[in-house]
């Protein structure tokens, strides 16, 4: 298995190597040439502040995917989010201890699957006060949102966090093949597999996914542009991809889930 670990911190290279993963450095704080990056060959590195990790996915698609072995597990994690088979451990005193809990090889019991997503985040189980603080007027105008968990779906969450109506505008730009199903998905599902993290064992599947997601995001640029302020809006292309990615993989592949654990490697040595 190849695991790409994405970071924004130039000091993370050696730590990621100790984990046995491939260090990927994105953003203007990366100076070391040792990292894999998104700014060589055919790339959209200038869009990284808006696309997040997807500027690397674009680079991988255009420059490296053709050279990778097929039927080899290829995964993506982040400097503070990692794949694991055990979520019971909460504290990690150093990199070596964290390393013991991270996935190095996909278990043979999962070989029947083509893709792996993180365990789902259930929006409707988040405390209503979180939504109340985010958009007081929306919650007051729709008091049923406090009590009817089915109404707290993916679209509700996206509207609240990333701009009212923006998800609907983006869906209008999707390929016809996916528009209706994705619209139904965001209006009925109360959970999604978060963090733009996935593991896949097929170059063809990755190419098919990238061939859908990037043309769609490019069309969305004509709608939203890049004059975007605030975390929830500035990275809207990454957040759109975060909702679409699990939908696409579950629709088109044999998919399962694994836990994601949280530990910022900046905090440990």
C-alpha positions, 0 to 999 in steps of 0.5 A: 500500500502507498499512503500519501500524507498531506501537510502544510508544515515544512517541519513534518517531512521526517515525521511522516517518513518515520510513519512509513508514508509518502510526505506531500507538502502543499502551500507556500510554507513548504520549502524542502524539495524532498516533499512530493508537491503539486507545483510541477508538471501539469498542475493547479497549485495556485488554486490550493488555498481554495481546493485544499488537498485536491490540488494534489489530487489533480497533480497526481491525476495528471502526472503520476497516476499512469505510472502507478501499479494497478490493484495496489492500494493507494491512500490519502491521509493528513498530518492530523488525521490518519487511518487506523484499525483501532480508535480506542487509543486517545493519547500518543506520547510520540511518533513511534507510539502513534505509528503502532496504531496506523494502517500499514497494510490493508487486511486481507478481509477487505480485499473484496472491496475496491474503495475505503472511506472514513467512518461516517459523520452523522450531522443529525447527531451534532448538538443543535446549539452548534447550528444555532450559534452558526446561523441564529435566524435560520434556526429560529425561522425553522424551529423543526430543525431542533427536533426533526433530525431528518431535516438536518441533512447534508444540504442543511449542513452545507448551507449553514457552514458554507453559504445558503444555496451554494450547494444547490448552485453547484449541483446545477453544474453537475453532469446529468448522469449524477445531478439528480442522484446527488441532489437526492443524496444531499437532501435525504442523507444525514451523514457523509464520510468526511475529510476528503480521505479515501483509499482505492485499489484501482487506477481506473476508478481513480481516473474515472473519479478525477474525470468527473470531479475536476471538470465539475469543480472548474465549472463551479469556479465560473459560479463562485470565483476566487474572491472568497473570504472566510474559511467556510467559503474560501475552500468551497471547492474542497468542501464540495468535493468532500460531499461529492466524493463519498457519494461517487465512490458508494455509487460506482464502487464496492465500498467499505469504511474504516476509522480515522483517528486524530492527532496533530504530529506537530504536537509530538516528536 
